[in-house]
């Protein structure tokens, strides 16, 4: 029975993951093609930024309610309807392009709807993992699902660029539409069980508002999870700030071609990290993966700013994104295994909301900090030119380099602080498993021996 159940679980996960990886690759084609179209037709970075804002902001505000609804609804049908909505959004943009009627305001509305559909899909998918896969395989499963975004980051710009050179942009979107149809087909073939009602789920029942708040209530009552969420916020903040400032720093000494190569190296880091995690499965204690690779992430972030060297920055970027893939997979496994399946949508929604909220704050702070504070410090005649400047250099981009070093140090300190906190370091011991872990062979033999002794005694 156990082997049969494991085979069925593997089959279900394989069907869903293949469909999602193909669909994410198609979505990457659309995102790249639309970004190029917006910039080519408007010549405005602001308009391009508006499309990114339309993708991000609605999801931040809606995520708590989305999590509550995902926990109420059938998760396979939630994913099916979400993918269907995204497919119709893609088809709408393709039709408007074909009719030469597409405008930026239309793109903002359509991508906002598509982003909300993707939010529901992501919550339903992440909260389904614990219903499909055994707890010991959750980190590996998370790594496999990360292959889609990693592959999209590497391959989508290359494929979309080649396709745009050979065909109109709306045909590129039709390819994405076809990948959605493939994903919908795989979802129809899969079976995801409904979660049983847990004590926590029963306590969180009520109005939609109450259920939306319960995700935060559940996390707040568990200090280890709260510490984990704080670590997410710190890591997302420093990553978002480094994302904004890295390209301007590179442009101070490198060509556009070099900047493009480093972007490709970053994508390769995500793909490699996802592959490693899917094969390795992560450490036995997942928190060691979160904290250990958090330290590596901080060191690599600091490496971005040490010297104006394209090679050093490429290596550091690879290490950063590789570490993010491992951290994400291990933390997802912890949250999934320690949260009852019937409330995972709400808990995951709170985590996503707070993690995403750190990014806009970093985007707002990064420019003023870099331009008005750090860059003047390491100008040719700046206050730190004769001190720190002797080590990391002076001139354009070196102030940003100092900022990146400090961000890296902050990430290292956050992971070290997390390790020093018993609540976070022992989170896997202190919180009960919502999903039973497989018993080691030695423990199983000991249990069998005890049962046999009791049976003999009663006889």
N, C-alpha and C positions, 0 to 999 in steps of 0.2 A: 504493500500500500504506500509506504513511504517513498519508494523509488518511483512508483507510478505518479504520485503527486508531484515529486520533484521534476519528472519529465514533462508533466503538463504545465508546471510553472515555467520551466525553461522554454517550452514551446510558445506559451502566451507572451512571455517577455521578448523572445526573439522576433515574433510577428510584429509586436508593437514597436520595438526599437528600430527594426529595419524601416518600417513605414515612416517613423519620425525622423530618422537620419536623412532619408531621401527628401522628405518635406522641408526640413530645415535647410538643406542644400539649395532647394528651389527658392526658398524665401530669401536666402543670401543673394541669389541672382537678382531678385526684384529689388531688394534694398540697395544694391550697388547701382542698378540701372536707373532707379528713380532718383537717387542722389546725384548721379551724373546729369540726368535730364533737368533737375531743378537748377543746378548751378549753371548749366549751359544756356538755359532759357531765361534765367533771371539775372545771372552774373552777380548774385547777392549771397554773401555768407549768412546774412541775417535770415533770409528765406530758408536756407538750408538748416539753420539752427531752429527755426520754427517747426520744421518737420520733426526734428529730434525731440523738441519739447512736447509736440503733440503725441509722440510715442510714449514719453516718460510720465508726464504729469497725471493724465487720467488714471493710469494704473496705480500710482501711489495712493490716490484718494479713494479708489474703489476697492482696493485689495482686501480690506477687512470684511466688507460685505460679500465680496466674491468668495472668500474662504468659507464663510458661513453657508452660502448657497451650494458650493461644491460638496460640503459635508451632508447637505440635505439631498442632493440629487444623485442619480446613478452616474458613476464616474466615467464609464465607457461612453455613455450617451452625451455627457458633458463634453468630452474630448471630440466626439463626432460632430456635435453642433458647433463647437468652437472652430474646428477645422473647416466646416462648411461655411461659416461666416467669413473666415479669413479668405477662403477660396473665392467667395462672391466679391469681397473687397478687391482682391487682385484682378478679378474679371472686370469689375467696374472701371478700375484705372486703365486696363488694357483697352476697353471700349472707348473711353474718353480720349485716349491717345490716338486710337484709330480714326476717331471723328475730328481730331485736332481741336478738341474742346477742353483739354485738361488745364486747370488753373491751380496755383499754389494753395488757395483756400480749400479747394476740393480735396487736394492731397492730404492736407492737415486733418480734415474731417474723416476721410476714409482710413488713413493710417491710425487715427485715434481709435476708431471702431475696431480695426484689425488688432491693435495692441491690447484692447480690452478682451477680445476673443482669445488672444494668445495668453493673457493672464489667467483666464478660466482654464484654458488647456494645460498650462504649466502647473497650476495648483492641482488639477485633477490627476495629471500624470505623476507628479512627485508624491502625492498622497496615495497613489495606487501601488507604488513599489512594494510597500510592506504587505499588501494584500496578495501580491504575486510571488515575490521572492522570499526565501528564508532570510532571517536576520543576518546570518553570517555572510550573505552575499550582497548586502545592500550597498556597500562601498563600491564593489565591483560593478554592480548594476548602474550606479550613478556615474561611474567612469565611462561605461559604454554609452549612456545617453549623452554624455558630454562630447562624444565623438562627432555628433552632428554639428553643433556649433563650431567645434575645432576644425572640422573638415570644410565647413562653409567659409570660415575666415581665410583658409588657405586657398581653396579652389574657386570660390564664387567670383572674386575679382578677375581671376584669369579666364574663367569660362564666360562670364558676362562680357568682359572686354572683347573676347574673340567673337562672341555672338553679336554684339552691337556693331562690330565692324562688318558683319555679313548680312544683317537683317534689321528691320525696324524694331524699336524698343518694345512695341506691344507684343511682338512674337516672343521676346524674352520672358515677358510676364505670362504668356500662355504656357510656356514650359513650367513655370512655377505652378500655374493652375493644374497642370497635369500631375505634378508631384503631390498636390493636395488630394487629387482623386485617388492616387495610389495609397496615400496614408489613410484615407477614408475606407478603402477596401480592406486594408490590414486590420483596422479597428473592427470592422464587421466580422472578421474571422476570429477575433480574440474574445476571451471571456474573462471578465474581472468580477470577482465575488463582491457582494455588498458587505461592508464591515458590520460586525455585531455591535450592539449598543454596550458601551463600557460604563462604569460608574461615573467617570469624568464626563462622558458624553451625555448621560442622563442629567447630571448636575448642570450642564450648560444648555439644556433644552429651554426653549421659551420663544420670545419674539425674535425677529431677525436682528434687531439691535442688540439684544442680550447675547445672542449666539455670536454676533460679530465681535462683541467685547470679550467673549470668553477665551479667545486665543491668547490675548494679553494676560487675562486672569490666570490662565494655566501656566504661562511662562513666569509670571511674576511670583507665583507661589513656589517656584523651583529655582533657588539661587544659582545652581550650576548652569541652567539654561539661560538665566539672565546674564551671567558672565559671558557665556558663549555669544549671546546676542550683542553685548557690548564690544566683544572682540571683532565680530562681523562689521559693526559700525566703524570702528577704527580702521580696519583693513580697507573697507570700501572707500572711506574718506581719503586715505593716503593714495590709494590706487587711482581714484578719480582726479585728484589734484596732480598726480604725476602724468596722467593721460593728457591733461590740458597743457601742461608746461613742457613736456618732453619734445614735441615737435618744434616749438619756437627755439628751444635750446639747440636742437640739432641744426636748425637752419642758420644758426650763427657761425657754423664752421663746415657744414656738410652740404652736398648737392641734394636736389630733390630725388635723384635716383637712389642715393644712399638712404634717405629717409624712407623711401618705398621698400628698400631691401630690409631695413630694420623692422618695418611694419610686418613684412612677410615672416621674418624670424619670430616675431611675437606670436603670430598665428600658428607657426610651427610648434612653438612651445606649448600652446594650449592643446594642440592635437597630440603631441608626444606625451604630455602629462596624462591626458585622458586614456591613451593606449596603455601606458604603464599601469595606471590604476585599474583598468579593466582586466589586465593580466595578473597583476599582483594581488589586487583586492584590498590593499592598504594594510597597515599594522593591525595586530590583534586588538590593541587598545587604540581606538580611532582618535582619541584626544591627543595622543602622541603625534599622530599625523597632522592634526590641526595646529598644535603648538610648535612642533619641530619644524614643519615647513613654513610656519609663520615667521620663525627666526630667519630661515633661509630667504624668505620673501623680503624681509627688512634689509638683510645684507645686500641682496641684489638691487633693491631700490637705491640704497646708498651708493652702490657701484655705478649707477647711472650718472652720478654727479661728480665723481672723483676727478676724472680727466676728460678733456674733449677728444676722446678716442672712439671712432666708430666701431672698432672691433670690441673694445671693452663694453660699450653700451649695448651692442648686439648680444654679447654673452649675458650681460645683466638682464636685458629684456627677456631673453629666453628663460633664464632662471626665475624671474618674477612670474611669468605666465604659467610656466611649468608648476611652480609651487601653488599658484591659485587653483589649478585643476585638482591637485591632491587635497588641498584644504577644503575645497567645495565638496568633493566626493565624501571625504571623511566626516565633515560636519553634517552633511545630508543623512549619512548613515546613522549618526548619533540621534538626530532629531526624529528620524523615522522609527528607530528601534525603541525610543523612550516616550513616544507619543501614541496613545491609542488610535487605531486607524480611523475611527469615526469622528475624530476632532482634528485630524492632521491638516485638513484644508484650512481651518481657522488659524492653527499655529503657524503653518507655512506662510500664510498670508501676512501675519504680523511680522514674521522674519523678513519677508520680501519688502514690505512697506518700509520698515526701519532701515534696512540695508540700502534700498533705493533712495531714501530720503537723504542719506549722507552725500550722495553724488551731486545733486543740485547745489547744496551748500558749498561743496568743494569747488564746483564750477564758478560760483559767484566770488569766492575768496581767492582763487588761484591767480587771476589776472592782476588785481590790485596788489596782492602780496609780491608777485614777481616783478611787476613794472615799477612800483613806487617804493618798495622797501629793499628787496634782496638784490635786484640788479644794480641800484646805486651803491650798495655796500661794496661790490666788487668791480666797480668801474675802474678805469686806469688810475684815477686819483681818489678812489673811494676809501672810506674809513677802514676797511679790512684788507685793502690791497697789499699792505706791507706785512700782514700777519697770515691770515687764512689764504690770502691770495698767492703767497709764495708756495703753497702746497697744491691748491686746486686750480690756480691760474686766475687771471683777471681779464676783463673785457666782456664783450657781448656773450650772454648765456651763462657766464660763470656764477652770477647771482642765483640763477635758476638751479645751477648745479649744487650750490650750497643748500637751497631749499629741498632738493631731492635727497641730499645726504641727511638732513634733519628729519625728513619724512621717513626715511629708512630706519633711522635710529628710533623714531617713535614707534614704528611697527615692531621692531625687536623688543623694545621695552614693554609693549602691550602683551606680546607673547610670553615674555619672562614673568610679567606680573600675573598673567593667567596661570602659569605653572606654579607660582608661589601661592596662588589662591587654592586652598583645599577644595572649595566648592566646584571649581572648574576642573582642576586636575583629577578629582575623583568623581566627576559627574557620571561616569559609566557605572561606578560602584554604588553611588548613593541613590540614583534613580532606578526604580524598578523597570525591567524590560516590559514594554507593552506587547512585544512580539517575542515568544520564547526562543532562546538561543539553543542550538543543538548541543547535546550533552557530550563532553569528551568521552572517548572510549574508556579511559580509566575510571571516570566517574560512573559511567553506565555499568561497568563490571562490578563496581563497589555496590551500586544500587541493587543490581541483580543478586549479589551475594547476600545482602541484607534481607531482600524479599525471600530468598530461598531458606535462610536461617529461620525466619519467622514462620514460614510454611512448615518446616520440619518441627519446630517447637509446638505449633498448634496441633500437628498430627500426633 
